[in-house]
Amino acid sequence: QEGMPQTLTSTSMFTPCGFSPHLHSSKEGEQGGLIFQDGNLTSASLDALIQHLIPTTDYYPEKAYIFTFLLSSRLFIEPHELLSRVCHKCIEQQRLDDPVLDKARIRKFGPKILQLLTEWTETFPYDFQEERMIGHLKDMIHRIAPCDEAYWKKMNQLLQALNQKLATLSHGQEGIVKISTAVSDKLVAFKTKPPSIQREILSVCSDPYTLAQQLTHVELERLSHIGPEEFVQAFVHKDPLDGTKTCFSEQKKTSNLEAYVKWFNRLCYLVATEICMPAKKKQRAQVIEFFIDVARECFNIGNFNSLMAIISGMNMSPVSRLKKTWSKVKTAKFFILEHQMDPTGNFYNYRTALRGAAHRSLTAHSNREKIVIPFFSLLIKDIYFLNEGCANRLPNGHVNFEKFLELAKQVGEFITWKQVECPFEQDPNIIHYLHTAPIFTEDGLYLASYESESPENQTEKDRWKSLR
């Protein structure tokens, strides 16, 4: 595995493939409440971990540690409470309450605490939607600023960058929400075949390569809104050491993650709808072949999520039962793709392809080669099993840090992928169609399917009857 080139952007916080959990060189044993094994931090009390996050005049935590701890700490303590404790400890340790400040010392400490706050705001901007977070941040800077004018400027830059990021994110969220409500209210439920005025995909885009590129646009746009913390918050349970509440007593903050899963489902149904809609067998076969080509282009691009949605759409029973239609299709290409996405061996083939794409992305020279869009529900499932499979705390109450290093590795890799700029030109017309074209409900799909090729057996006949 290659180490990633270090850049000075926020991505260098987690070098996922060269992810180095070596947070200390000491062998076995304990340092300040931190337990090490083979030089890796394996467990510690929450207090010790918080202490390990706090910079001093001559210590700054490793990037990998910062990301791992900020990601996982929210299972034990809310972000605003964590920041509050970090600030209190800094005030104590650097004696920031003294009537006369030790300026020389604070000038050594200042840049480090500013760096930590910057990394926090860059990687977990959603944490700072909360007033209390901004309050702690400003309080900290007010205390050190008298020692150096430059700290004010630094704070303003930090807050400006943060506001900009949050504005972009919420603007994107609003767009997604607007689209999904419009779609689910008005259009989704065709019960029977719609009139022929319905535009179909081939009239909007007949080139498979172009459609694969536009799907990649939609995927990257939606991915860009998902905060790393959503992966952890999706699995928040009660913390055994705090019987009173789960850490996120408010609603779980996973809306972007959920919106992304909805998009996958929409794409499955859109593919099935486009195939079941045409009245003529020849046209249906043409649409199937078109989507097989689109899926293949998605595979070549590294867009595995759209690929999987297209295959899932084609495998829905209303589509797969259309035997006469399929007999007109050159299916060899489809079987190759299906083989790539075959679930056996825990998706062995797909995982091999994903590793290939990830490797290509590391050595890439262009954004085009950097694209890796994982099959998302499998990524969530992996994280779910990692989470369910090991305890967050050890029997002695220590935080199981080993588990969180593994979690940070999986989430960190995803964060690197979601930051890729889409290299393809956007076609608003096609993207609008993908988001708003009417789709059948499951019943509607069966109806359209039976109208295209009449029921084969009693079960199908009964179903058709009850649907009509």
ChimeraX attribute file (.defattr): number of C-alpha atoms within 10 A of each C-alpha:
attribute: neighborCount
match mode: 1-to-1
recipient: residues
	/A:1	8
	/A:2	11
	/A:3	12
	/A:4	15
	/A:5	11
	/A:6	11
	/A:7	10
	/A:8	8
	/A:9	9
	/A:10	15
	/A:11	19
	/A:12	15
	/A:13	22
	/A:14	26
	/A:15	20
	/A:16	22
	/A:17	17
	/A:18	13
	/A:19	21
	/A:20	17
	/A:21	20
	/A:22	16
	/A:23	15
	/A:24	14
	/A:25	11
	/A:26	15
	/A:27	13
	/A:28	13
	/A:29	13
	/A:30	14
	/A:31	13
	/A:32	12
	/A:33	17
	/A:34	22
	/A:35	20
	/A:36	22
	/A:37	16
	/A:38	13
	/A:39	16
	/A:40	21
	/A:41	26
	/A:42	19
	/A:43	24
	/A:44	24
	/A:45	20
	/A:46	21
	/A:47	14
	/A:48	17
	/A:49	20
	/A:50	18
	/A:51	17
	/A:52	19
	/A:53	18
	/A:54	20
	/A:55	20
	/A:56	18
	/A:57	15
	/A:58	8
	/A:59	12
	/A:60	17
	/A:61	15
	/A:62	18
	/A:63	20
	/A:64	22
	/A:65	23
	/A:66	19
	/A:67	23
	/A:68	23
	/A:69	20
	/A:70	20
	/A:71	25
	/A:72	22
	/A:73	21
	/A:74	19
	/A:75	20
	/A:76	22
	/A:77	17
	/A:78	16
	/A:79	22
	/A:80	19
	/A:81	14
	/A:82	17
	/A:83	20
	/A:84	18
	/A:85	17
	/A:86	20
	/A:87	18
	/A:88	15
	/A:89	15
	/A:90	19
	/A:91	16
	/A:92	12
	/A:93	12
	/A:94	18
	/A:95	14
	/A:96	17
	/A:97	11
	/A:98	10
	/A:99	7
	/A:100	8
	/A:101	16
	/A:102	13
	/A:103	14
	/A:104	10
	/A:105	13
	/A:106	22
	/A:107	16
	/A:108	13
	/A:109	20
	/A:110	22
	/A:111	17
	/A:112	20
	/A:113	22
	/A:114	20
	/A:115	15
	/A:116	18
	/A:117	16
	/A:118	20
	/A:119	20
	/A:120	18
	/A:121	20
	/A:122	17
	/A:123	19
	/A:124	18
	/A:125	20
	/A:126	20
	/A:127	18
	/A:128	20
	/A:129	12
	/A:130	11
	/A:131	10
	/A:132	16
	/A:133	17
	/A:134	16
	/A:135	13
	/A:136	19
	/A:137	18
	/A:138	15
	/A:139	11
	/A:140	22
	/A:141	17
	/A:142	14
	/A:143	15
	/A:144	24
	/A:145	18
	/A:146	14
	/A:147	17
	/A:148	14
	/A:149	10
	/A:150	11
	/A:151	19
	/A:152	16
	/A:153	12
	/A:154	17
	/A:155	19
	/A:156	12
	/A:157	13
	/A:158	18
	/A:159	18
	/A:160	12
	/A:161	16
	/A:162	20
	/A:163	16
	/A:164	10
	/A:165	16
	/A:166	17
	/A:167	12
	/A:168	13
	/A:169	19
	/A:170	13
	/A:171	13
	/A:172	17
	/A:173	18
	/A:174	12
	/A:175	11
	/A:176	20
	/A:177	15
	/A:178	11
	/A:179	14
	/A:180	17
	/A:181	11
	/A:182	14
	/A:183	18
	/A:184	13
	/A:185	9
	/A:186	11
	/A:187	14
	/A:188	19
	/A:189	16
	/A:190	19
	/A:191	18
	/A:192	18
	/A:193	19
	/A:194	13
	/A:195	7
	/A:196	10
	/A:197	6
	/A:198	11
	/A:199	13
	/A:200	18
	/A:201	20
	/A:202	14
	/A:203	7
	/A:204	14
	/A:205	15
	/A:206	13
	/A:207	12
	/A:208	20
	/A:209	18
	/A:210	18
	/A:211	26
	/A:212	23
	/A:213	22
	/A:214	22
	/A:215	23
	/A:216	26
	/A:217	21
	/A:218	18
	/A:219	20
	/A:220	21
	/A:221	19
	/A:222	20
	/A:223	22
	/A:224	17
	/A:225	23
	/A:226	22
	/A:227	23
	/A:228	21
	/A:229	21
	/A:230	21
	/A:231	22
	/A:232	23
	/A:233	19
	/A:234	17
	/A:235	14
	/A:236	18
	/A:237	14
	/A:238	16
	/A:239	16
	/A:240	13
	/A:241	9
	/A:242	11
	/A:243	8
	/A:244	9
	/A:245	11
	/A:246	17
	/A:247	20
	/A:248	18
	/A:249	10
	/A:250	7
	/A:251	8
	/A:252	14
	/A:253	17
	/A:254	16
	/A:255	17
	/A:256	21
	/A:257	21
	/A:258	13
	/A:259	19
	/A:260	21
	/A:261	15
	/A:262	13
	/A:263	20
	/A:264	22
	/A:265	15
	/A:266	22
	/A:267	23
	/A:268	23
	/A:269	25
	/A:270	25
	/A:271	23
	/A:272	29
	/A:273	29
	/A:274	23
	/A:275	31
	/A:276	32
	/A:277	24
	/A:278	20
	/A:279	16
	/A:280	12
	/A:281	19
	/A:282	14
	/A:283	15
	/A:284	23
	/A:285	22
	/A:286	20
	/A:287	24
	/A:288	25
	/A:289	21
	/A:290	19
	/A:291	25
	/A:292	25
	/A:293	20
	/A:294	24
	/A:295	28
	/A:296	22
	/A:297	19
	/A:298	25
	/A:299	23
	/A:300	16
	/A:301	20
	/A:302	26
	/A:303	27
	/A:304	25
	/A:305	24
	/A:306	27
	/A:307	30
	/A:308	25
	/A:309	22
	/A:310	24
	/A:311	20
	/A:312	20
	/A:313	26
	/A:314	22
	/A:315	15
	/A:316	17
	/A:317	15
	/A:318	22
	/A:319	23
	/A:320	14
	/A:321	17
	/A:322	21
	/A:323	10
	/A:324	13
	/A:325	22
	/A:326	19
	/A:327	11
	/A:328	15
	/A:329	18
	/A:330	14
	/A:331	13
	/A:332	10
	/A:333	15
	/A:334	20
	/A:335	13
	/A:336	12
	/A:337	19
	/A:338	17
	/A:339	14
	/A:340	18
	/A:341	21
	/A:342	15
	/A:343	12
	/A:344	10
	/A:345	9
	/A:346	10
	/A:347	14
	/A:348	14
	/A:349	15
	/A:350	22
	/A:351	16
	/A:352	12
	/A:353	16
	/A:354	20
	/A:355	12
	/A:356	13
	/A:357	23
	/A:358	22
	/A:359	16
	/A:360	16
	/A:361	21
	/A:362	18
	/A:363	13
	/A:364	13
	/A:365	10
	/A:366	10
	/A:367	13
	/A:368	16
	/A:369	19
	/A:370	25
	/A:371	26
	/A:372	29
	/A:373	26
	/A:374	23
	/A:375	20
	/A:376	19
	/A:377	15
	/A:378	13
	/A:379	14
	/A:380	16
	/A:381	11
	/A:382	14
	/A:383	20
	/A:384	16
	/A:385	10
	/A:386	16
	/A:387	18
	/A:388	11
	/A:389	10
	/A:390	13
	/A:391	12
	/A:392	22
	/A:393	20
	/A:394	14
	/A:395	9
	/A:396	8
	/A:397	14
	/A:398	20
	/A:399	25
	/A:400	20
	/A:401	25
	/A:402	17
	/A:403	19
	/A:404	23
	/A:405	25
	/A:406	17
	/A:407	21
	/A:408	26
	/A:409	22
	/A:410	19
	/A:411	26
	/A:412	24
	/A:413	18
	/A:414	19
	/A:415	21
	/A:416	20
	/A:417	22
	/A:418	22
	/A:419	16
	/A:420	20
	/A:421	15
	/A:422	20
	/A:423	15
	/A:424	13
	/A:425	10
	/A:426	16
	/A:427	14
	/A:428	10
	/A:429	11
	/A:430	18
	/A:431	17
	/A:432	11
	/A:433	15
	/A:434	20
	/A:435	18
	/A:436	19
	/A:437	20
	/A:438	23
	/A:439	25
	/A:440	25
	/A:441	17
	/A:442	17
	/A:443	18
	/A:444	22
	/A:445	27
	/A:446	26
	/A:447	24
	/A:448	26
	/A:449	27
	/A:450	20
	/A:451	16
	/A:452	19
	/A:453	16
	/A:454	14
	/A:455	18
	/A:456	10
	/A:457	8
	/A:458	9
	/A:459	10
	/A:460	14
	/A:461	14
	/A:462	11
	/A:463	15
	/A:464	19
	/A:465	10
	/A:466	8
	/A:467	13
	/A:468	9
